Amino acid sequence: MSGGTRRDVFEYALLHVVPRVERGERINAGVLLYCRAHTFVTARTHLDEGRLRALDPAADLPGVRAALRAVEGVCRGGDAAGQAAGDDPGRRFRWLVAPRSTVVQPGPVHTGLTADPAAEVERLLELLVR
């Protein structure tokens, strides 16, 4: 660590769009990130509609966009989080990364160290999704 900058453990998972679950093909469409030390949870998404249409020309783009917005809402908390509104950030993250067989699916959880979780999620979005 240079300059004494404190780095804290964070966890993240990619959000995959799987337009036809039976085929298993997917594109990366977002990043979920949780940092307990900062009481921080967020999701950043980016849907490449051209790539999605290449996998499935009949993909439900409005439905996928709505599902991605819902994940972002759960991370923000408050009214946008629905039933998860009263949950702490860690519990919302755990709920979002639970495996599910839907069009928008979380990938495995990975860990890292960061001094700035908000900057880290942007870095991961750029590196792994865009």
C-alpha positions in Angstrom: 0.0 0.0 0.0 1.6 3.3 -1.0 0.9 6.4 0.9 -0.9 4.6 3.7 -4.2 4.4 1.6 -6.5 1.9 3.3 -7.9 -0.8 1.0 -10.9 -2.8 2.0 -12.2 -6.1 0.8 -15.1 -6.0 -1.7 -17.1 -8.6 -3.4 -18.5 -8.5 -6.9 -20.5 -10.5 -9.4 -21.2 -10.0 -13.1 -24.8 -9.8 -14.3 -25.3 -12.0 -17.3 -28.2 -11.8 -19.8 -29.1 -15.3 -20.9 -31.8 -14.8 -23.5 -32.5 -18.5 -24.1 -31.7 -20.4 -20.9 -31.7 -23.7 -22.7 -28.8 -22.6 -24.9 -26.7 -21.2 -22.1 -25.3 -18.4 -24.2 -24.8 -15.1 -22.3 -23.5 -11.6 -22.5 -22.2 -9.6 -19.6 -24.5 -6.7 -18.8 -23.5 -5.4 -15.4 -21.6 -5.5 -12.2 -22.9 -5.9 -8.6 -20.4 -4.7 -6.0 -20.6 -4.9 -2.2 -18.1 -3.5 0.3 -19.0 -4.2 3.9 -16.4 -1.7 5.4 -18.0 1.1 3.4 -21.6 -0.1 3.9 -21.8 0.1 0.1 -23.7 -1.9 -2.5 -24.3 -0.9 -6.0 -25.0 -2.2 -9.5 -23.9 -0.6 -12.7 -25.3 -2.0 -16.0 -24.7 -1.6 -19.7 -26.8 -3.5 -22.2 -25.2 -4.0 -25.6 -28.4 -4.5 -27.6 -26.5 -5.5 -30.8 -24.7 -8.4 -29.0 -27.9 -9.5 -27.3 -29.8 -9.5 -30.7 -26.9 -11.6 -32.2 -27.7 -14.3 -29.6 -31.4 -14.0 -29.9 -33.1 -11.8 -32.5 -36.4 -12.1 -30.7 -34.9 -11.1 -27.2 -37.3 -9.0 -25.1 -35.2 -5.9 -24.9 -37.7 -3.9 -22.8 -38.0 -6.8 -20.3 -34.2 -7.2 -20.0 -33.8 -3.4 -19.5 -36.5 -3.5 -16.8 -34.8 -6.5 -15.0 -31.5 -4.6 -15.0 -33.1 -1.5 -13.7 -34.8 -3.6 -10.9 -31.3 -4.9 -9.8 -30.1 -1.3 -9.6 -33.1 -0.3 -7.6 -32.6 -3.1 -5.1 -29.0 -1.9 -4.6 -30.2 1.7 -4.1 -32.6 0.6 -1.4 -35.6 2.7 -0.4 -38.9 2.4 -2.3 -37.0 1.2 -5.4 -35.9 -1.9 -3.5 -39.4 -3.3 -3.0 -39.5 -6.0 -0.4 -35.7 -5.6 0.2 -36.1 -2.0 1.2 -35.5 -2.7 4.9 -32.5 -5.0 4.3 -29.0 -3.9 4.9 -26.6 -3.6 1.9 -25.0 -7.0 2.6 -28.3 -8.8 2.7 -29.5 -7.1 -0.6 -26.2 -8.2 -2.2 -26.6 -11.8 -1.1 -30.2 -11.8 -2.4 -29.1 -10.5 -5.7 -26.3 -12.9 -6.2 -28.4 -16.0 -5.4 -28.6 -18.3 -8.4 -31.7 -18.1 -10.5 -33.0 -19.4 -13.8 -34.1 -16.1 -15.4 -33.0 -14.0 -18.3 -30.8 -11.9 -16.0 -28.5 -14.1 -13.9 -25.7 -13.3 -11.5 -22.3 -14.9 -12.0 -20.1 -16.3 -9.3 -18.9 -13.9 -6.5 -15.3 -12.7 -6.7 -13.3 -10.6 -4.2 -10.7 -7.9 -4.3 -9.3 -4.9 -2.4 -10.2 -1.3 -3.0 -9.9 2.2 -1.4 -12.9 3.5 -3.5 -15.8 1.1 -4.1 -17.6 3.6 -6.4 -14.6 3.9 -8.6 -14.0 0.1 -8.5 -17.4 -0.7 -9.9 -16.9 1.7 -12.8 -13.5 0.1 -13.5 -15.0 -3.4 -13.5 -17.9 -2.2 -15.7 -15.4 -0.8 -18.2 -13.1 -3.9 -18.0 -15.7 -6.7 -18.0 -18.9 -5.4 -19.6 -18.4 -2.6 -22.1 
